[in-house]
Amino acid sequence: MSTPPPEFRAVYDAHFDFVWCSLRRLGVRDADAFDVSQKVFLIVHAKLSEFEGRAQLSTWLFGICRRVASDYRRSA
């Protein structure tokens, strides 16, 4: 039996700092980090119901950060 996905607000509150720091380490400029963080959380909001819990939530979030940061660097 799988567990239900966490609530979005709880994920946002608990992991915003992690997402921010991850994006900075992945090459997002400080001036753009807030906007890029919001892009990450838009994706999280849309896909949170698909999170199956097979990995830690932070691992799943980092994968999203990595893809969004890659898109950011490519467009910069």
C-alpha positions as CSV (number, residue, x, y, z in Angstrom):
1,M,0.0,0.0,0.0
2,S,1.5,3.3,-1.0
3,T,1.4,6.4,1.1
4,P,-0.5,9.5,-0.1
5,P,1.7,12.3,-1.5
6,P,2.6,15.1,0.9
7,E,0.7,18.4,0.8
8,F,2.3,21.0,-1.4
9,R,2.5,23.7,1.3
10,A,4.4,21.4,3.6
11,V,6.8,20.5,0.8
12,Y,7.3,24.1,0.0
13,D,7.9,25.2,3.6
14,A,10.2,22.3,4.4
15,H,12.3,22.3,1.2
16,F,12.5,25.9,-0.1
17,D,16.0,26.4,1.3
18,F,17.1,23.1,-0.1
19,V,15.8,24.0,-3.6
20,W,17.4,27.5,-3.4
21,C,20.8,26.2,-2.3
22,S,20.7,23.4,-4.9
23,L,19.9,25.8,-7.7
24,R,22.8,28.1,-6.6
25,R,25.2,25.1,-6.6
26,L,23.9,24.2,-10.1
27,G,24.9,27.6,-11.5
28,V,21.8,29.7,-11.1
29,R,22.8,33.4,-10.4
30,D,21.7,34.8,-7.1
31,A,19.7,37.4,-8.8
32,D,17.6,34.7,-10.6
33,A,17.4,32.1,-7.9
34,F,14.0,33.2,-6.6
35,D,12.4,33.1,-10.0
36,V,14.0,29.8,-10.9
37,S,12.9,28.4,-7.5
38,Q,9.4,29.3,-8.3
39,K,9.7,27.4,-11.6
40,V,10.8,24.4,-9.7
41,F,7.8,24.6,-7.3
42,L,5.4,25.1,-10.2
43,I,6.6,21.7,-11.5
44,V,6.4,20.2,-8.0
45,H,2.8,21.5,-7.7
46,A,1.9,20.0,-11.0
47,K,3.6,16.6,-10.4
48,L,3.3,16.1,-6.7
49,S,0.5,13.6,-7.1
50,E,2.8,11.5,-9.2
51,F,5.4,11.2,-6.5
52,E,5.5,7.6,-5.6
53,G,7.8,7.7,-2.6
54,R,10.3,5.2,-4.2
55,A,13.0,7.8,-3.4
56,Q,13.4,10.4,-0.8
57,L,11.5,13.6,-1.5
58,S,14.7,15.6,-1.6
59,T,16.1,13.3,-4.3
60,W,13.1,13.9,-6.4
61,L,13.3,17.6,-5.8
62,F,17.0,17.7,-6.7
63,G,16.2,16.0,-10.0
64,I,13.7,18.7,-10.8
65,C,16.2,21.4,-9.8
66,R,18.8,19.8,-12.0
67,R,16.6,19.9,-15.1
68,V,15.3,23.5,-14.4
69,A,18.9,24.7,-13.8
70,S,20.0,23.1,-17.0
71,D,17.3,24.9,-19.0
72,Y,18.2,28.1,-17.2
73,R,21.9,27.8,-18.1
74,R,21.0,26.8,-21.7
75,S,18.8,29.9,-22.2
76,A,21.2,32.3,-20.4
